[in-house]
Every structure is written in structure tokens, then in C-alpha cells.
Amino acid sequence: MRRNYFVKLLKYMKNVYHIDHGLSRLTDRRVSPKYKTPQVILITLLAFQLRIKSMNELKYLLKENEFRSLFSSGTQLPQIDTIIDTLKSVDTIGLKSILKYTVRKAQKNKVFQNGTIGGLTVAAIDGTKFFGSNIKCCSECMKRNGHNFHSGAVMSTIGDTPTMVLGFDQQRSWEENLSKEEGELNVAKRLIASIKENYGTLVDVVVYDALACNSVWINHCVNLGIDVVVRAKENNIKSLRQIKKETNKKDPKVIWYDKDGYERVEVYESEYEMEHVDQALKFVKFTMKRSNDRYSQIMIVTTLMETGLHTLFKMIRGRWDIENSIFNNLKTECGLEHCYIHNGNAIEAILCLIFIASNIMQLFLTKRLRNQYGTQKEIVRLLFKGLYFLKYQKEYSFSTA
């Protein structure tokens, strides 16, 4: 029992993050339901902890009574049709509240006490397509050249602490039609405003790609009290083109050798003003040489005027954490790209549950297990093993009373 990692995870969810209390407040629009909403959503959440990749996989887990030992004797468990109906009508605001609570609880537990990079809590935003289809379609689908898809923006912490999803927002076709801005940037502005409202001063710096290298995004973040680091690629902003030319004529401010996997890194720095931005900005160019004589460069624009160059280098390179730890990991291992249920409300609910499960797993691995296991696949295998052994245990771990 001491080495049953599934039980350890359940206790961690209950005792530290009070998931059962959050679930008990959930409701849905089913009429005279036989199974309560918390019971249905709990099973679905645990299934995402076990990284199921389809509703068929969950159907077989239910058929084999894998979750029977989690409830009191005589409790009937819902089947897959009930779960699908519930996800189509569940209150997604309540699910987002659970996601918000896990982050705020982690903040209260001093997970971000020392920041994530250079003493600052740094987050990254990136857009992604959650899934697409040439056949299935719903009222909230985006449409492009006969292809139907759902997409949006996700914000997560990057750096040394557990990579946690702070929030997400979906792109909606009617909003895109009303807005003159590019869809993803409009969603990102809405997302970072909600992050500021939900978590206050948690995020010090937000990192974004070249899409956000403009005065609209920089002013939006500055007005929220959040510093900005953005990539600077090909751009039609006159001042940015000019500062690139000026910086290319300068000598490097500093040269690093054998730094962060590179043989040589040359750093160029300039201060400049962007049109329609009131405050001065810093332009930094990093030119990297690898051991195989390949060169690459990263150019950034930032409001962090006093932050060290090496810290800025870590921040812009850490932006890949959201690609690797969130998108690639969840799409490969957790079916983030899979269309479990083609329904607008169900998609929103499933995204909430996947991100809640991901956050709890990251916290469980780093804070409770202290990174004892090299891969998440190994801990998932041990969770399945622990769930199997629960069949031979009389006591149950959750109550839906």
C-alpha cells in the first residue's frame, strides 16, 4: 500500500488541492440525471490522469470495472454514453474554476516563490490547433478551405518549476469576424487579461513569438503591469528595421563561450523607441555558433531594461517549454489533438480536464515524488498498476456524497 502510486496521487489531489470539493459544486443541464455530475467528471478526470487517448479506451476501463474500488459498495458507475451526455452539458465555468484553484493553491504553497527564471515568474503564450476535421463540424468550428477546426491560445509557466497551464482561450469565428486583428493575437490579449484578473501579480514576464512584436501587444501587457519579451523577425515596423541595421554595425557587447550548449554566443544590445509605444524598449540579438559550425540567431524586443542578458537568453529559449512540455507532450501522450466529442461545450470541458490533469501530474511528480522517475510514461504505468491493486482493497478513496 505504501508504494501504491495511484493512492498517493488520489490523496495528493484530495488533501492538497481539494479536487473533490471543487467537483462537488459542478452541475450540468441533464434532466433528472441518474448519475451525479461530480461522479461522472471525477471518472473522466482520473481517465485523463491515466492518459486515455479516446472515449473507446475509457469505455473499456468502465466495462472492466477499473474504477469500482474508488466508490462505496453498491454504487453504480456511469457508462460511456452518460459521460458523453454530461460533458456536452456540464458547467465549464465550474471546471475553469477548478483549474484556477489548482494554480492559486500552488501559488499559495510557494511553488513560484523563487520565480521560474532569474527570480521572475515567466510565462509563455502560444497558439495551437486542438483538432481538425474535413467531415465533422459544429456551430463553434473555425472554417478554412473546407477544413473545420478548433484552435486557441494557451498560457503556461516556463523555466525551472513545474510547467503549469495557467489558462486557455478558444478562438471563435464570430469574434474573429468582428475584430480587425489577427485571430490568435486577439485571443491572446483576452487570455492574458483573464490571467491578470485571476492570479494578480503572479506573472512578471510574458514571452511570445514574432506575431506579438507590435505596439498593440506591448501596450496591452504594459497596461496590465506585465513585462514583455517577444521575438523580432521580419517586420514592417520602420523603427525595428532601423534598429536592426544599427545593431548589425556594432561590436558585440559580450561573448560567451561554451554557454548553454553553444560553442560561442555573441550578444548585441541597443535601446530604441517603437512607434505608438510610450516607453523605451531594448533590442537584443543573440548570434549562436554550435560545435558543428552551424550558426543561428535570435532577436528579441523587451520592456525589461535592467534584466541581465543571460536571463533574457534563458527566457526566450525557455519559450520552447510550452511547445515541448505542453503541446508536444499532451498531443502525443494525452490526445490533446484528438476529437473526443464534437460538441462546443464538450470540447471546452475536455480541455479543462486535460489541463487540470496535466497540472496535478506535474505538481505530483516534482513536489511529492521529487522527480524520482525520469519519464512520465513510467509513472503512468505505475498508476495503472496501483489502480489494478485497488480491486483487492476494501476502502475507497473518493465519495460523491
C-alpha positions in Angstrom: 0.0 0.0 0.0 2.9 2.3 0.8 4.1 2.1 -2.8 0.7 2.3 -4.5 1.2 5.5 -6.6 -2.4 5.7 -7.6 -3.5 6.0 -4.0 -0.7 8.6 -3.4 -2.0 10.6 -6.3 -5.6 10.4 -5.1 -4.6 11.6 -1.6 -2.5 14.4 -3.1 -5.5 15.5 -5.2 -7.8 15.4 -2.2 -5.6 16.6 0.7 -3.6 19.3 -1.1 -5.7 20.6 -4.0 -9.2 19.6 -2.7 -10.3 18.3 -6.1 -13.3 16.6 -4.5 -14.6 19.9 -3.1 -14.3 21.5 -6.5 -16.1 18.7 -8.2 -18.9 18.7 -5.7 -20.0 22.1 -6.9 -20.3 21.1 -10.6 -23.7 20.9 -12.3 -25.0 20.1 -15.8 -28.1 20.6 -17.8 -29.3 17.0 -17.8 -32.9 16.5 -16.7 -33.4 14.1 -13.7 -29.9 12.5 -14.1 -29.3 9.1 -12.6 -25.7 9.8 -12.0 -24.4 12.9 -10.3 -22.2 15.3 -12.1 -19.2 15.1 -9.7 -19.1 11.3 -10.0 -19.1 11.4 -13.8 -16.5 14.2 -14.0 -14.3 12.5 -11.4 -14.1 9.3 -13.5 -13.3 11.4 -16.6 -10.6 13.4 -14.8 -8.9 10.2 -13.5 -9.1 8.8 -17.0 -7.1 11.8 -18.3 -4.6 11.3 -15.4 -4.1 7.8 -16.8 -3.7 9.4 -20.3 -6.5 7.8 -22.2 -6.5 8.8 -25.9 -10.1 8.1 -26.9 -13.6 7.5 -25.4 -13.3 3.9 -26.6 -10.4 3.4 -24.2 -12.5 4.9 -21.3 -15.4 2.6 -22.3 -13.3 -0.5 -21.9 -11.9 0.7 -18.5 -15.5 1.1 -17.3 -16.5 -2.2 -18.8 -13.8 -3.9 -16.8 -14.9 -2.1 -13.6 -11.5 -0.5 -13.1 -12.9 2.4 -11.1 -15.2 0.3 -8.9 -13.0 0.4 -5.8 -13.0 4.2 -5.7 -16.6 4.3 -4.6 -18.6 2.8 -1.8 -20.1 -0.7 -2.1 -23.3 -0.7 -4.2 -22.6 2.5 -6.1 -23.5 2.2 -9.7 -21.0 3.7 -12.1 -22.0 5.6 -15.3 -21.2 4.2 -18.7 -19.7 6.0 -21.7 -23.0 7.4 -23.1 -23.7 9.1 -19.7 -20.2 10.6 -19.7 -20.6 11.9 -23.2 -24.0 13.5 -22.4 -22.6 15.0 -19.2 -19.6 16.6 -21.0 -22.0 18.1 -23.6 -23.9 20.0 -20.9 -21.6 20.4 -17.9 -20.9 23.9 -16.5 -17.5 24.8 -18.0 -17.2 27.8 -15.7 -17.0 25.5 -12.8 -14.3 23.4 -14.4 -12.3 26.6 -15.2 -12.7 27.5 -11.5 -11.0 24.2 -10.5 -8.2 24.9 -13.0 -7.8 28.3 -11.5 -7.9 27.0 -7.9 -5.1 24.5 -8.6 -2.8 27.3 -9.8 -3.7 29.6 -7.0 -3.2 26.8 -4.4 0.2 26.1 -6.0 1.0 29.9 -5.7 -0.1 29.8 -2.0 2.1 26.7 -1.4 5.1 28.8 -2.7 5.7 26.8 -5.8 6.6 30.0 -7.5 8.3 31.6 -4.5 11.7 31.9 -6.2 10.3 32.7 -9.7 10.9 30.5 -12.7 13.8 32.3 -14.5 16.2 34.7 -12.8 13.9 35.3 -9.8 11.0 36.3 -12.1 7.9 34.2 -12.8 7.9 33.9 -16.5 5.0 32.6 -18.7 4.7 31.9 -22.4 1.7 32.2 -24.7 1.4 30.2 -27.9 -1.4 29.3 -30.2 -2.3 25.8 -31.3 -4.9 23.8 -33.2 -6.7 21.5 -30.8 -8.1 19.3 -33.6 -9.4 19.5 -37.1 -11.7 17.5 -39.4 -12.8 17.6 -43.1 -16.1 15.8 -42.2 -17.2 16.7 -38.7 -18.4 20.2 -37.9 -20.2 22.1 -35.1 -21.5 25.7 -34.6 -18.3 26.8 -33.0 -15.9 25.4 -35.6 -13.4 27.6 -37.4 -13.6 27.0 -41.2 -10.8 27.4 -43.8 -10.8 25.9 -47.3 -13.4 23.3 -46.3 -11.4 22.3 -43.2 -13.2 22.5 -39.8 -11.1 23.0 -36.7 -10.9 24.4 -33.2 -7.9 26.5 -32.1 -6.9 28.8 -29.4 -4.1 30.1 -27.2 -2.6 28.5 -24.1 -0.5 30.2 -21.4 1.8 28.2 -19.2 4.8 28.9 -16.9 8.3 28.2 -18.3 11.6 27.7 -16.5 12.6 25.7 -13.5 9.4 25.0 -11.6 6.7 22.6 -12.8 5.3 23.6 -16.2 1.8 24.6 -15.3 -1.0 25.7 -17.6 -2.4 29.0 -16.2 -5.3 29.2 -18.6 -6.5 28.9 -22.2 -9.0 30.5 -24.5 -10.5 29.3 -27.7 -10.7 31.2 -31.0 -14.3 31.8 -32.0 -15.3 32.5 -35.6 -17.8 35.3 -34.8 -15.3 37.2 -32.7 -12.7 36.9 -35.4 -15.2 38.4 -37.9 -15.9 41.3 -35.6 -12.2 42.0 -34.9 -9.8 43.6 -37.4 -6.8 42.0 -35.6 -5.4 38.6 -36.4 -7.4 35.9 -34.6 -4.6 34.4 -32.4 -3.4 37.8 -31.1 -6.9 38.8 -30.2 -7.4 35.6 -28.2 -4.0 36.1 -26.5 -5.0 39.6 -25.4 -8.2 38.2 -23.9 -6.3 35.4 -22.3 -3.6 37.5 -20.6 -6.2 39.9 -19.3 -8.1 37.0 -17.6 -4.8 35.6 -16.2 -4.1 39.0 -14.6 -7.6 39.1 -13.2 -7.4 35.5 -11.8 -3.9 35.5 -10.4 -3.0 39.1 -9.7 0.8 39.7 -9.7 1.7 36.0 -10.2 3.1 36.6 -13.8 6.0 39.0 -14.0 7.0 38.5 -17.7 5.2 37.0 -20.7 7.1 35.6 -23.7 5.5 35.4 -27.1 6.6 34.8 -30.7 7.1 37.4 -33.5 3.3 37.6 -34.0 3.2 39.9 -31.0 6.1 42.2 -32.0 3.9 45.3 -32.3 2.7 48.2 -30.3 -0.8 46.7 -29.7 0.5 43.7 -27.8 3.3 45.6 -25.9 0.9 48.4 -24.8 -1.7 45.8 -23.7 0.7 44.0 -21.5 2.3 47.2 -20.1 -1.1 48.5 -19.1 -1.7 45.2 -17.2 1.6 45.7 -15.4 3.4 42.7 -17.1 6.7 42.9 -18.8 7.2 41.6 -22.4 9.7 39.6 -24.3 8.9 39.0 -27.9 10.7 37.5 -30.9 11.6 40.0 -33.6 11.7 38.6 -37.1 10.8 40.1 -40.5 8.7 43.1 -39.6 7.2 46.1 -41.3 7.8 48.4 -38.4 10.1 51.1 -39.6 11.9 51.7 -36.2 12.6 48.0 -35.9 14.1 47.7 -39.3 16.3 50.7 -38.5 17.5 49.4 -35.1 18.4 46.1 -36.8 20.7 47.9 -39.2 22.3 50.0 -36.4 22.8 46.9 -34.2 24.4 45.0 -37.0 27.1 47.6 -37.3 28.0 47.4 -33.6 30.6 45.2 -31.9 29.1 42.5 -29.6 28.5 43.7 -26.1 29.5 40.4 -24.6 30.7 37.0 -25.9 30.0 33.7 -24.1 31.9 30.5 -24.7 30.6 27.0 -24.0 27.3 28.5 -22.8 24.0 26.5 -22.7 25.1 24.0 -25.3 26.7 26.5 -27.7 30.3 26.9 -28.6 30.1 30.6 -28.9 27.3 33.2 -28.3 27.7 36.8 -29.4 25.3 39.3 -27.8 24.4 42.7 -29.3 22.2 45.2 -27.5 20.6 48.5 -28.4 17.9 50.8 -26.9 15.2 52.2 -29.2 11.7 53.5 -29.4 8.8 51.8 -31.2 6.0 53.7 -32.9 3.0 54.2 -30.6 4.8 52.8 -27.6 5.4 55.4 -24.9 8.3 53.8 -23.1 11.8 52.9 -24.3 12.5 49.3 -25.3 15.5 47.1 -25.5 16.6 45.3 -28.7 18.9 42.3 -28.2 20.4 40.0 -30.8 21.9 36.6 -29.9 24.2 35.0 -32.5 24.9 31.4 -31.7 27.6 29.1 -33.1 27.3 25.3 -32.5 30.2 22.8 -32.4 29.3 21.7 -36.0 30.0 25.3 -37.2 26.3 26.0 -37.7 25.1 29.5 -36.9 21.7 30.7 -35.8 20.3 33.9 -34.3 17.5 35.1 -32.0 16.4 38.7 -32.0 14.1 40.0 -29.2 12.3 43.1 -28.1 11.7 43.6 -24.4 10.5 46.0 -21.8 13.0 44.6 -19.3 15.6 47.3 -19.4 17.6 46.3 -16.3 17.4 42.5 -16.6 20.7 40.7 -17.4 21.4 39.4 -20.9 21.8 35.8 -19.8 18.4 35.9 -18.1 16.9 37.2 -21.3 18.6 34.4 -23.2 17.1 31.9 -20.9 13.6 33.4 -21.2 13.5 33.4 -25.0 14.9 29.9 -25.2 12.5 28.8 -22.4 9.6 29.6 -24.7 10.1 26.2 -26.2 8.9 24.7 -22.9 5.3 25.4 -23.9 5.9 23.6 -27.1 7.7 20.6 -25.6 6.2 20.2 -22.1 2.6 21.2 -23.0 1.7 20.9 -26.7 4.0 18.0 -27.8 3.6 16.1 -24.6 -0.2 16.5 -24.3 -0.8 15.9 -28.0 1.4 12.8 -28.1 0.6 11.3 -24.7 -2.8 12.7 -23.8 -4.7 13.0 -27.0 -5.0 16.8 -27.0 -5.4 16.8 -30.7 -8.0 14.0 -30.7 -11.7 14.9 -31.1 -13.2 13.0 -28.2 -16.7 14.6 -28.7 -17.5 17.0 -31.4 -19.6 19.5 -29.4 -18.5 23.0 -28.4 -19.3 22.6 -24.7 -17.7 19.1 -24.5 -14.5 20.4 -26.2 -14.2 23.2 -23.6 -14.8 20.7 -20.8 -12.3 18.2 -22.1 -9.6 20.9 -22.5 -10.2 22.0 -18.9 -9.9 18.4 -17.6 -6.8 17.7 -19.7 -5.1 20.8 -18.3 -6.2 20.1 -14.7 -4.8 16.6 -15.0 -1.6 17.9 -16.5 -1.1 20.4 -13.7 -1.8 17.9 -11.0 0.6 15.4 -12.6 3.4 18.0 -12.9 3.0 19.0 -9.3 2.8 15.4 -8.1 6.0 14.4 -9.9 8.1 17.4 -8.8 6.7 18.2 -5.3 5.5 14.9 -4.0 7.7 12.3 -5.8 10.7 14.7 -6.1 11.3 13.7 -9.7 12.1 10.1 -8.8 11.1 8.9 -12.3 12.8 10.0 -15.5 9.7 9.8 -17.7 6.0 10.4 -17.2 5.3 7.2 -19.1 6.8 5.3 -16.2 4.7 7.0 -13.6 1.6 6.4 -15.7 2.5 2.7 -15.8 2.7 2.7 -12.0 -0.6 4.5 -11.7 -2.3 1.8 -13.8 -0.6 -0.8 -11.6 -1.9 0.9 -8.5 -5.4 1.2 -9.9 -5.4 -2.6 -10.5 -4.3 -3.4 -6.9 -7.1 -1.2 -5.6 -9.5 -4.0 -6.7 -8.3 -6.0 -3.7 -8.7 -3.3 -1.2 -12.0 -2.7 0.7 -11.7 1.0 1.5 -12.4 3.6 -1.2 -10.8 6.9 -1.8 -13.5 9.3 -3.1 -17.0 10.0 -2.1 -19.6 11.7 -4.3 -22.0 12.4 -1.4 
